[in-house]
Amino acid sequence: MCGNKMETAGCVHRRPDKRAWVSLKCSYYPPHSTCSERERMGTVISNLLGADEGNESEHSGVTKLSSSAQWQLHFNGMKDSNQLLVIDFFASWCGPCKFIEPAFRHMAVKFTDVSFVKVDVDELPEVAREFNVNAMPTFVLVKNGKEVDRIVGTKQAELENKVTKHRGGQ
């Protein structure tokens, strides 16, 4: 269960034994599409909106961290900074993750004073565990090395509002 009482977005969850990610129907919301239908929809919409599989850091301001060394270097560099770090925990096979990717890239272009990174939970499971990620997509906002906020699911407006709130010197 995602704990997402109002929206259907958090449909990808960690199994109870925490060894693998599986698609489950969200038990908090009235019946909705199966995850496979949502994944197809997310892929189609992402493709229509121009999402690509390549390294998006060159064009969008989003950095994909693919190794523990990259993660540690980036995170340790941000610990003493007052700059906001927004971490998108995703999986390549996650439909909702694909659905929100264009909006996440747009925010990275819009908020150039914020560091936007993507962490694939299958490539860096230890980082996902460190941040207690149990559903995807999960967005964790970090400032001065400490988590200041979290959004689970494809809540674009809420994510943008929280980025706006925390990006200043507060």
C-alpha positions as CSV (number, residue, x, y, z in Angstrom):
1,M,0.0,0.0,0.0
2,C,1.3,3.4,-0.9
3,G,-0.4,5.5,1.8
4,N,-1.6,7.7,-1.1
5,K,-5.1,8.3,0.0
6,M,-6.3,10.7,-2.6
7,E,-4.6,9.7,-5.9
8,T,-4.0,6.5,-7.9
9,A,-0.4,7.5,-8.9
10,G,1.5,5.2,-6.5
11,C,0.9,1.9,-8.2
12,V,4.4,0.5,-8.1
13,H,5.4,-0.9,-4.7
14,R,8.1,-2.8,-3.0
15,R,7.0,-6.4,-2.1
16,P,6.5,-7.0,1.6
17,D,9.9,-8.9,1.7
18,K,11.5,-5.8,0.2
19,R,13.5,-7.8,-2.4
20,A,11.7,-6.7,-5.5
21,W,9.4,-4.2,-7.0
22,V,5.9,-5.3,-8.2
23,S,2.9,-3.7,-9.7
24,L,-0.1,-3.7,-7.4
25,K,-3.5,-2.0,-7.4
26,C,-3.6,0.8,-5.0
27,S,-6.0,-0.2,-2.2
28,Y,-6.8,3.4,-1.1
29,Y,-8.6,4.5,-4.2
30,P,-11.8,3.4,-6.0
31,P,-10.9,0.8,-8.7
32,H,-8.8,2.2,-11.5
33,S,-6.8,0.9,-14.4
34,T,-4.4,-2.0,-13.9
35,C,-0.8,-1.1,-13.7
36,S,-0.1,-2.6,-17.1
37,E,-2.7,-0.3,-18.7
38,R,-1.2,2.7,-16.8
39,E,2.3,1.7,-17.9
40,R,1.2,1.6,-21.6
41,M,-0.6,4.9,-21.1
42,G,2.5,6.5,-19.5
43,T,4.8,5.2,-22.2
44,V,2.5,6.6,-25.0
45,I,2.2,10.0,-23.3
46,S,5.9,10.2,-22.5
47,N,6.7,9.4,-26.2
48,L,4.2,12.0,-27.4
49,L,5.7,14.6,-25.1
50,G,9.2,13.8,-26.3
51,A,10.6,11.8,-23.4
52,D,13.8,10.0,-24.5
53,E,15.8,7.1,-23.0
54,G,19.1,8.8,-23.3
55,N,21.1,10.9,-20.8
56,E,18.9,13.8,-20.3
57,S,21.4,16.0,-18.4
58,E,22.7,17.6,-21.5
59,H,19.3,19.1,-22.6
60,S,17.0,19.2,-19.5
61,G,19.1,20.0,-16.5
62,V,18.4,16.5,-15.0
63,T,21.3,14.4,-14.0
64,K,20.9,10.6,-14.0
65,L,23.1,9.0,-11.4
66,S,23.9,5.4,-12.3
67,S,26.6,4.3,-9.9
68,S,27.2,4.5,-6.1
69,A,30.3,6.5,-6.8
70,Q,28.3,9.1,-8.8
71,W,25.6,9.2,-6.1
72,Q,28.1,9.7,-3.3
73,L,30.1,12.4,-5.1
74,H,26.9,14.3,-6.0
75,F,25.2,13.9,-2.6
76,N,28.4,14.8,-0.6
77,G,28.9,17.8,-2.7
78,M,25.4,19.0,-1.9
79,K,25.5,18.4,1.9
80,D,27.0,21.7,2.8
81,S,25.1,23.6,0.2
82,N,21.9,25.5,0.7
83,Q,20.9,24.5,-2.8
84,L,17.8,22.3,-3.1
85,L,18.3,18.8,-4.4
86,V,15.3,17.0,-5.9
87,I,15.8,13.2,-6.2
88,D,13.4,11.3,-8.6
89,F,13.4,7.7,-7.5
90,F,12.2,5.8,-10.6
91,A,12.4,2.5,-12.5
92,S,12.7,2.1,-16.3
93,W,9.7,-0.2,-16.4
94,C,7.4,2.0,-14.2
95,G,4.5,3.6,-16.2
96,P,3.7,6.4,-13.7
97,C,7.5,7.3,-13.7
98,K,7.4,7.6,-17.5
99,F,4.3,9.7,-17.3
100,I,5.8,12.4,-15.0
101,E,9.2,12.4,-16.6
102,P,8.5,15.3,-19.0
103,A,7.1,17.5,-16.2
104,F,10.2,16.7,-14.1
105,R,12.5,17.7,-16.9
106,H,10.4,20.9,-17.5
107,M,10.9,21.8,-13.8
108,A,14.6,21.3,-14.1
109,V,14.7,23.8,-17.0
110,K,12.4,26.2,-15.1
111,F,14.2,26.1,-11.7
112,T,17.9,26.4,-12.7
113,D,18.9,27.1,-9.1
114,V,17.8,23.6,-8.1
115,S,19.7,20.4,-8.6
116,F,17.4,17.7,-10.2
117,V,18.7,14.1,-10.2
118,K,17.2,10.7,-11.2
119,V,18.0,7.5,-9.3
120,D,16.9,4.2,-10.8
121,V,15.9,2.0,-7.9
122,D,17.0,-1.1,-9.8
123,E,20.5,0.3,-10.4
124,L,21.0,1.8,-6.9
125,P,18.8,-0.2,-4.5
126,E,21.0,0.9,-1.6
127,V,20.2,4.5,-2.2
128,A,16.5,3.7,-2.4
129,R,16.7,1.9,0.9
130,E,18.7,4.8,2.5
131,F,15.7,7.1,1.7
132,N,13.0,4.4,2.6
133,V,11.5,4.5,-0.9
134,N,8.6,2.0,-1.0
135,A,6.7,3.2,-4.1
136,M,7.5,4.9,-7.3
137,P,7.8,7.5,-8.4
138,T,9.0,9.0,-5.1
139,F,10.5,12.5,-5.1
140,V,12.7,13.4,-2.1
141,L,13.6,17.1,-1.6
142,V,16.9,17.5,0.3
143,K,18.6,20.6,1.6
144,N,21.9,20.8,3.5
145,G,22.0,16.9,3.4
146,K,18.6,16.6,5.2
147,E,15.2,15.5,3.7
148,V,12.9,18.5,3.8
149,D,9.9,17.0,1.9
150,R,8.7,14.0,0.0
151,I,6.0,13.4,-2.7
152,V,4.9,9.9,-3.7
153,G,3.2,9.5,-7.0
154,T,2.6,11.6,-10.1
155,K,1.5,14.8,-8.3
156,Q,3.0,17.4,-10.6
157,A,1.4,20.5,-9.1
158,E,2.3,19.4,-5.5
159,L,5.9,18.7,-6.6
160,E,6.2,22.1,-8.3
161,N,4.7,23.8,-5.3
162,K,7.1,22.1,-2.9
163,V,10.1,22.9,-5.1
164,T,9.1,26.6,-5.1
165,K,8.6,26.5,-1.4
166,H,12.0,25.0,-0.5
167,R,14.3,26.5,-3.2
168,G,14.7,29.8,-1.4
169,G,16.8,30.5,1.6
170,Q,14.2,29.1,4.0
